[in-house]
Amino acid sequence: MKTIAEIMNFTETFAPLNSAMDFDNCGLLVGDRSTQVSKILVCLDITPEVVKEALQKQAQLVISHHPVIFNGLKSISSQSVPYMLIQNSLSALCLHTNLDLSVDFGVNTCLAETLQLKDTEYFMDKDREICLAIGKTSHSFTEKAFAEHTKKCLNCRGLRFTTTGNIINTVAVSSGSGGGEIYLAKEKGADLLVTGEIKHNQILDANKIGISIVDAGHFKTENVVVAPLAKRLAKEFPDICFEVSEVCSDLISYL
């Protein structure tokens, strides 16, 4: 039976912990590296429902993108996820900005591939907190058509997009809260940026500098990495059962 340490040794080959941004909290946040594992649940967020799912499926480890512990804890209630994990001897390995910044295999890699972009270039810098990929579309799109393409590719129930009149041939992606990358995306020649969160003032700036926006939501732009991550791990460790969470989902409702 493999240990968590062996799993982590492999994730270090494509998402090393020392590549994470300084503000982040990545790695084995609950549990011990020597713990033996035969079943692992992979998800974007570790919620109480995910913990219950892991227990039902008899997993020993949950691998998530978002850290289950981010800021310093001053108290732990019995209803909190860290408490639930510890109480049930469940370990939690969290691969956050180290997975965002991975060029070999990361969130933006998966997002660009899901959107069917070609000739993708990556601009990653943990010190400058830059996390951007830029690729070419298969053909020219209008802004609305590319928004529809994004909605279909990411299986979105809804999204936001701007209309500046651009014809879309070059697309930048910055998953999650990547709205701040509009300036670099424009500098590198992108006609449009796909992200998961963008502030109002950034939308105004995007319109001013002439780059279009598709805001597909934080969950949808990052959840694209979960199934490929499980598949990549399963290929390396065929004797371990990896399952993608069935209960971790987008909590936003659309009218």
N, C-alpha and C positions, 0 to 999 in steps of 0.2 A: 504494500500500500504506500502511496506517495504522501509526502508531507507538504504542509503549506510552504515551507522553505523552498522546496523544489519547484512549486508553482511560481513563487516569487523570483526565483533564479531565472525562470523562463521569461516572465514579464519584464524583467530587467533588460532583456535583449532588444525589446522594441519600445518600452516605456519606462526607462530608468528613473528611479525616484529622485536622483540628483538633478534631473532636468525639469522638475516641477517649479512653478513660480514661487517666489519667497513667501507670499501671503498664504500659501496653500497648506493643506494637511492631508498628505497622501500616505499610503502604505497600509500595513497591518494595524488597524486602529483598535480592534478587539480580538483577543486570542493570542495564541502562542505559535511561533514558527515550527515547532516540533510536532504539532498536531497532525495526525494522520487523517487523510480525507479519501472518501470513495465517491461522494456526490457533492456537486457544487452548483449553487443557484447564481445566475448572472442577471444583473438588473441595472437600471439607471439610478434609482433611489432605493434606499433601504427604509421602508415604512413599516409600521406595525403589521400591516397586511402581508408584506413580503416576509417578515419574520415568521408569521404563522404559516405561510406557504412553505418556507424552508423547513420548518419543523414537520409539517405534514408529509413532505417529500423526503424526510430523513437526511437532509443535507447537513454537512458539518461546517461548510464555509459559504458565505455569500460574498460575491465579487460585485462591487458597484462602481459606477463612475463618480457620483457625488459622494463626498465624505460623510460618513455617519456622525462624525465628530468634527466640527469645523472650528468654532470658537471655543475658548476655555470654558470648561464646565464648573459652575459654582454649586450645583446640586444635581442630583439624579433622582427623578421620581420613578415610581414603580411602573408608570405608564409610558416612560420614555423608551426609545428604541435601544440605546446602549444598555439600559437595565435589562430589557427583554433578551437581548443577545447574550449577556453575561449569565443571566439566570438560567438560560437554556443551553449553555455551553456552545453557543454558535460563534464562529469567528467571522470577522469582516475585513476584507481586503479592498481598499478603495484606490482606484486609479483615476485621478482627476486631471489636473493640468499636465501631468507627465504624459497622459494619453492624448490630451488635446494637442500637445506640441510634437507628437510623434509623426515623423514623415514616413517611416517605414510602414507603420500601421497605427492610425489614430482616428479621432473623431472626424476631423476635416477631410482626411483621406476617404473615409467611408461616405461622408456627405457628398463630396465631389463625385465619387463613383456612382452613388445613388442617383444623382442628378445627371448622370451620363456625360460628364465633362471630359474632354480629351486634353492631352499635352499639359497636364497639370503641373504648375510650379508651386513651391511652398516657401513661405516667408515666416519663419519661426524664430523667436528671440525671447527667452524667458526673462531676461533682464529688462527689456523694453516692453514686456508683456504684449508682444505681437504674436498673433496666431491667425494666419491667413493662408488660403490656398486659392489659386487662380487658374482657370482652365477655359478651353474653347467649347462652344456649343457645336452640335452636329450641323446646324443650319441657323439662319437668322430668325429671331423671334421678335414680336412686339413685346412690350412690357406685360400686357395682359396675358398673352400666350405663354410667356415664360412663367408667369405666376400660376397659370393653370397647369403647366408642366410640373412645376414644383409641388403643387397640391396633389397631383396624381402620384408622383414619385415617392413622396413622403407620406401618402395616405392621410393628408390633413383633412380635418372637418371644416377648417376655415383658415384664412391667413390674410395678411395686409400687404398691399403693394402700392408703390407710388407711380405716377405717370408723368414723366418729364419729357416724353417724346423720343426717348432713345430707341435705337434698334439694337437688339441684344445679340452679340457675338462672343463676348468675353465676360465670364462670370466669376466673381470672387465669392468665396464662402468663408464664414467665420461663425462656427456653431455657438449655441448658447447666447450669452450676453456679449455678442461681438459687434454691436452697432458702432463702437468707437473705431472700427477698422475702415470706415468709409474713406478716410483721407488717404491711407496707404493704398487701398483698393483703387481709388481714382488715379493716384500717382503711378500705379503699375499698369494702368490701361484698362481696367475693368469698366464695363458698361453698367453693371448691376452687381449689387451685393446681396447675397442670401444670408440671413442671420436669424437668431432666435429671439433677440431682444434689441430694441433700439429706442433711445430717448427722443422726445419731441424735438429738442434743439438739434439733435443729430440728423433727424429727418429734414429739418429746415436747412441745415448745412449741406446735406446730400443734394437737395434740390438746387441749392446755390452753386455747388461745384459741378453739377451735371451728372450725378451718378444715381441710377435707379435703385430702389430697395424692394426686397421681398422679405417680410417678417413672417416666418413660418412657425414661430413659437419655440421656446427653449426645449421643451420635451422632444418635439418632432425632429429638430435639427441635431439632437444628440443621441436620441434612442437608436439611431441608425447604426451605432457602433456595437450595440449589445449582442445581437445575434452573430455578427462576424467575429466578435471577440470570443464568444462561446465556441464557435466552430474552430477558430484558430487554436484555442486551448485543447479542445477535444482531439484535434489532429496530433498534437504533441503528447497528450496523455490519454491514449485510447483505453486505458484501464480505469479511467475515472468517468463517471457519468456527469455531463454538464447539461444543465437545463436553463432555458431562458424563462424568466419570471412571467407568469400569466396574469399577475394581478398588478404589477407596476404599470401604471398608465397615465396618460395626460389627464390632469384633474380639471382642466379648463373646459367649460361648457360653451357651446355656440348656439345662438338663436337662428 
